[in-house]
C-alpha cells in the first residue's frame, strides 16, 4: 500500500490546523468523520467497480431511492430491522439491474446503464415520496446508528470501519477478491484463466448498490428523515475519493485504504473551507480542481510506468 495519499492527508491536516486552530477540536473532528461516513462507505463499493474498469454513476440517486423506500416502510411498520433491510435490498436491487444490463446487454461501458439508472432512481424517488418531498422520522435504532456516538466516535464511522474490515478480507484474503483485480487488469487474460468475468462484474455492481443502501441507512439515521433529493452529486464525491486515493480508471489497481483516505481528504477540505468562511460555490470549484489534479496524476503515473516498462524490456534485450 502506497503511503502517498496518507502523507498528503497528514500534511493537509497539519496546514489546516495551523491556519485555523478550531479544526483540531474534538467536536469538529467528530463532525468531519460523521459527514464523511456516507461518502467513505459508498466509495468502497465504487472502488470495486472502478477496479474492474467501470464506474457507477447511480449511487447518489440509488441512495435517495433507498431512503424513500425505507421511509415508506417505516410509515407502515415501526421496526428498525424492516427499514434497514428495505434500504439495503433496494440499493442492492438497483446494483443488480446495473450489472445484469451491462453484462447481459453487452454494453460497451457501464457509464450508459448507470447514467440511465441515475435518472430513473431519482425519478422514482420523487414519484414515491409523499408530496415529492422529505419524510420526517426514522426508528430510534437507525438514528442511533447514523447520528449517535460511542466514546466520542460517530457510530456511522464505526460502521464504515466494519465495512472496511469486511472489504479488506474480501480483496486480500479471498479468491473472489483477487478475481476483481485480475478482471480489471486484463479481462481477456482473466477469461482465459477460467475466471468467471461476467459473474465478477455483476457482483461488483451489486456490492456497489448494497453500499449505497448502507449509506442510505447512515444518512437517514443522521438526519432522521428520508428524502428524494438526498445523494445529490454523491457519485462525483465517491469517484473523487477513489481517484484521489490513488486508484486508476484503467482498472486493476487501487487499495481500499486509499479510498477511505480519499473520502476523509474531501471531508477535511470541505470542513477547512467552511471554517475559513469560503462560499459553498467555491468549495465545489475546489473539489472539482482536486479531481482534475488527481486524474492528471493518474494519467502521468500510467505514462511513466509504461515508459519504465519499455526501458526495462530494452535493457533485457
N, C-alpha and C positions, 0 to 999 in steps of 0.2 A: 504493500500500500504506500503510494507516494505521500510524502508529508507536505507537499506544496500547498494544497488547499487549507490544511490546518495551520500552517505558518502564516498564510495570508489572513486567516481569521484572527489569529493571535495578534498580529501586527495591527489589524483594523481595530480590535478591541482596545489595544494599548493607546492608539492615536485618539480614538473617540473618548476614552476615559480622561485623557489629558485635556481635551478641548472642553468637555462637559462632565464635571465630576459626578453629576447626578446619575450618570449612566450606570455606575457600579453599585448603586443602591440595591439591596436585595429585592425590594418591590419591583424595581424597574427590570432587573434581570428575570424575575418571575414572569413579568408581562411579556418579555421577549420570547421566553420558552412557550408560554401559553399561546401567543399569537403565531408562533412558528410551527406549532404541533401539527396543524392540519396540512400545511404545505409539506412538512417533512414526511408525514405518513403517506400522503398521496404521491409524493416524489419517489418513494421507494417502489411503488408499483410502476410508475412512469419509467424508472431506471431499468426495470426488466424489459419493458417494451423497447426502449432505446438500445439496449444491449443486442436486440435482435434486428437492428437497423430500422425500427419502426418508430411511431410516435402516436400517442393517444391524445387527441385534441378534445375529447368529450368529457374529460374528468370533471371539469367545473360544472357543466350542465348536469352531468350524472349525479354529482353530489347534491345539487339543488333538487333534482327529482327525487333522490333518496330521502332527503329531509321532508319533502312534501308527503311522500308515501308514509314515512314514519309518523308525521303529524296526523294524517288521516286515520292511521291505525290507532293512534293514541286517543282520538276522538271517540273511537268505538270500544277500545279495551285499554284500561289503565294498568298495563303490565309492561314493565321495562324490557323483559326478555322479548316479548312480542314486537315491540317497537324497534329494538336493536336488530332483531332478525329480519324485520321488514326492510330496514335500511341496508343491511349487508346483502341481502338477497337481491334487492333492487339494483344495487351497484354491480354485483356480480352478473346479473342478467344482462345489463347493458354491455358489460365487458364481453360476455359470451356472444352477443349479437355482433359486436365489432369483430371478434375473432373468427366467427363462422363465416360472415360475409367476406372478410378479407381472404381467408384461406380457401374456402369452397368457391367463392365467386371469382377467384383468380385475378383479383385487382392488382394493378401494378404497384400500388403503395397504400398502406393503411391510412394515409392522410385523407383519402377520399371518403372512406366509410366513417372514420372518426369525426371528420368535419360535418358529415351528414347527421350523425347522432348527436353532435353538439347542438345543432339546431332543433332536432326532433325532441331531445330530452328537455331543452329549455321550454319549448312549446308545450310539451306535456305537463311540465311542472306548473306553468302558468295556467293551463286549462284545468288541471285538477285542484289547484289551491282555491278554496272558497274565497270569492271576491278577487281572485288573482293577486292576492297579497299575503302578508305574513300571518302565520297561525301561531298564536301565543300558547305557551305551556308545553312542558315535557316532564316525563316521570322523574322522580327525585333521584333515582339511581343514575340516570343519564346526565342530569345536571351536576351530579357529584363527579362523574367521570370527566365531563367536559369542562367544568368550572371549579371543581374542588382542588384542594392541595393536600399533600402528605409530607409532613416535616418541611414545609415551605416550598416543596417542589410541585408544580402543577401536575395533577393526575393525568392530564392529557398528554404530557410529555413522558410520563411513566408508561403510558400505553404505547407511545412511539418507541420507547426503549424495548418493550416486549416484542413488538413487531420487528424491530431491528434485529433482535436476537434470533427470531424465527427466520428472517430473511438471510441472516448470516449463516445459519445452519443449512438453509436451502442451497445457497450459492457456493458454499465452501465444503460441506460435508456430504452432500447428496449428489448422486449421479445426474439426476434431472437438472440440478443447478448448473453442473458443468456443461450439460447439453445446451443450455441457453447461451453460454459463451461460445460454444462451438458453432451453433447456428448463426450467431451474429458475426463470427469471424469469417465463415465461408459456408453458406447454405449448401452449395453443391458438394463440398467436401464432407459436410456433416451427413448429407443424404447418402453418399457413397459408403460411409462408415456404418450405416444402418440406423442412424439416429432418426426417430420419428419427427421430422421437421415440422409437419403440419400440426401435430399434437403439441409440440413445444410452443409454436407460435400462438395457438389457441389458448394454451394455459397462461401465457404471459398477459394476454388481454383480459382474461377472466380475473386474474390476480390484480391487475390494474383497476378493474371495475370494483372488485372487492375492497381495495384500499380506498377508492372514492367513497364507497358506502361506509367504511370505517371512519373516514374523515367527516362524513355527514353526521355520524354519532357524536364526534367530538365537537363539531361546530354547533349542532343543535343543543348539545349539553351546555356549552359555554354561553350561548345566547338565550337559552330557554325558549327557543322558538324554531319553527320551520318556515322556510321562505323560498319561493321560486326564483328569487334573484340572488341567492347565495352562490358562491363559487365563481363570481364574475372574474374572468382573466386568470383563474386558478391554473388553467392549462399552461399559460405562459410562465407563471411562477414556478411550477413543478419542472418544466423543461429547463428553465433558467437554473434552478437548483442543481439539476443533474449535470448540465453542461458546465456551470461554474465549478462544480465539484470535480471536473476532470474527465467525465465520460465523453465518448466520441459518437457523433451521429453516424459514423461508418460502422458502428456495431462492434461487439466482441470485446470491448474494453470499458472498464469502469468499476469502481469499488463502491459498495453500499455505503460505507462510511463517508465517502466523498459527497454522496447525495445529501446526507444528513448535514454535513458541514456546509454545503451549498445553501441549504434551506436556512440554516442559522445565519449565514452571511447575509442573506436577503433580509432576514429579520433584524439583524444588527444595523444594516444600512438604513432601513426604514425608521427604526427607532431613533437612530442618531439624527437623522434629518428632522424627525418630529421634535426632538429635544432642542435642535438648533432653530426651530421655527420655520423650516423650509416649507413652502407651499406644496400641497399634495400633488399638484400637477407636475411640479419639478421633480418630485420623488419618482413619478412614473418615467420621466425622462432619464433620471439617473439609473433606474433599474434596466431600462432599455439599453443604455450605453454599456452597462456591465455585461448584458447578454451579448452584445456585438463584440466586445473585447474578448469574452470567453470563447465565442465561436471562432473568431480570428485566431486566437491562441491554439484552438484545436486544429484548425487548418494548417497553421505554421508547424505545429508539432508533427502532424502527419507527413508534411512535406520534408521536414528534416529527417524523420525516421526513414522515409523512402530513400532519401539521398544516402543515408548511412548504410542502408542495406545494399545499395548499388556499389558503394565504395568497398564494403566488406566482401562482396562477391567478386569484385575486380581483384582484390588482394589475394583471394583464394586461388583464382585462376593464374 
